[in-house]
Amino acid sequence: MVLKEKTQEALDFIKAHGGRVSTAELAEGLSVAVNSVTGRVNSLVKNELAYREKVEVEGEDKPVTFVQLTEAGMAYEPTEDED
């Protein structure tokens, strides 16, 4: 499986930061708006490489969404799909 470039960037960032980041941290790390990471995270979730987790965080008005890589996400290495 080969991920799109932007999805691969997101996966690499999450992996480099211990496998779990908030969507705000991901957006900041990729220098994009928070709503710009939605499609990238959706792709990771669709490919079973990550899942979302909403967590109540003290001092925050609403739950914070974290993106957590699965075991497959942590182990993922791009490979060419066979035709």
C-alpha positions in Angstrom: 0.0 0.0 0.0 1.2 3.5 -0.8 -0.3 6.5 0.9 -0.8 9.9 -0.7 2.0 12.3 0.1 0.0 14.4 2.6 -1.3 11.3 4.4 2.3 9.9 4.6 3.5 13.2 6.1 0.8 13.0 8.8 1.7 9.4 9.6 5.4 10.2 9.8 4.7 13.2 12.1 2.5 11.1 14.4 5.0 8.2 14.4 7.9 10.6 15.2 5.9 11.9 18.2 5.3 8.6 19.9 2.3 7.5 17.9 -0.2 9.8 19.5 -0.9 13.5 19.0 -3.8 15.8 19.2 -5.3 17.1 15.9 -4.1 20.6 16.9 -0.5 19.3 17.5 -0.7 17.6 14.1 -1.9 20.7 12.3 0.8 22.8 14.0 3.5 20.3 13.2 2.5 20.2 9.5 2.0 24.0 9.4 -1.7 23.7 8.3 -5.0 24.6 9.7 -6.7 22.1 12.0 -9.5 21.5 9.5 -6.9 20.6 6.9 -5.8 17.5 8.8 -9.2 15.9 8.7 -8.8 14.3 5.3 -5.4 13.0 6.2 -6.6 11.5 9.4 -9.7 10.0 7.7 -7.3 8.3 5.3 -5.3 6.8 8.1 -8.4 5.6 9.9 -9.9 4.1 6.7 -6.6 2.2 6.1 -6.7 1.0 9.8 -3.4 2.8 10.5 -4.9 5.0 13.2 -8.0 5.8 15.2 -9.4 9.0 16.8 -9.9 9.3 20.6 -11.8 12.2 22.2 -10.4 13.0 25.7 -11.7 15.4 28.3 -8.7 17.6 29.2 -8.7 19.8 32.2 -8.8 23.5 31.3 -10.4 22.8 27.8 -14.0 23.7 27.1 -14.6 20.6 24.9 -13.0 17.2 24.4 -9.6 17.2 22.7 -9.3 14.8 19.7 -6.2 12.7 19.6 -5.0 10.6 16.7 -3.5 7.3 17.8 -1.6 5.0 15.5 -2.5 1.3 15.5 0.1 -1.4 15.6 -0.2 -1.5 11.8 0.3 2.3 11.7 3.5 2.1 13.8 4.9 -0.7 11.7 3.8 0.8 8.3 6.4 1.0 5.6 5.3 2.1 2.1 5.3 -0.7 -0.5 4.4 -0.6 -4.2 1.0 -2.2 -4.9 1.2 -5.0 -7.4 -0.8 -4.5 -10.6 
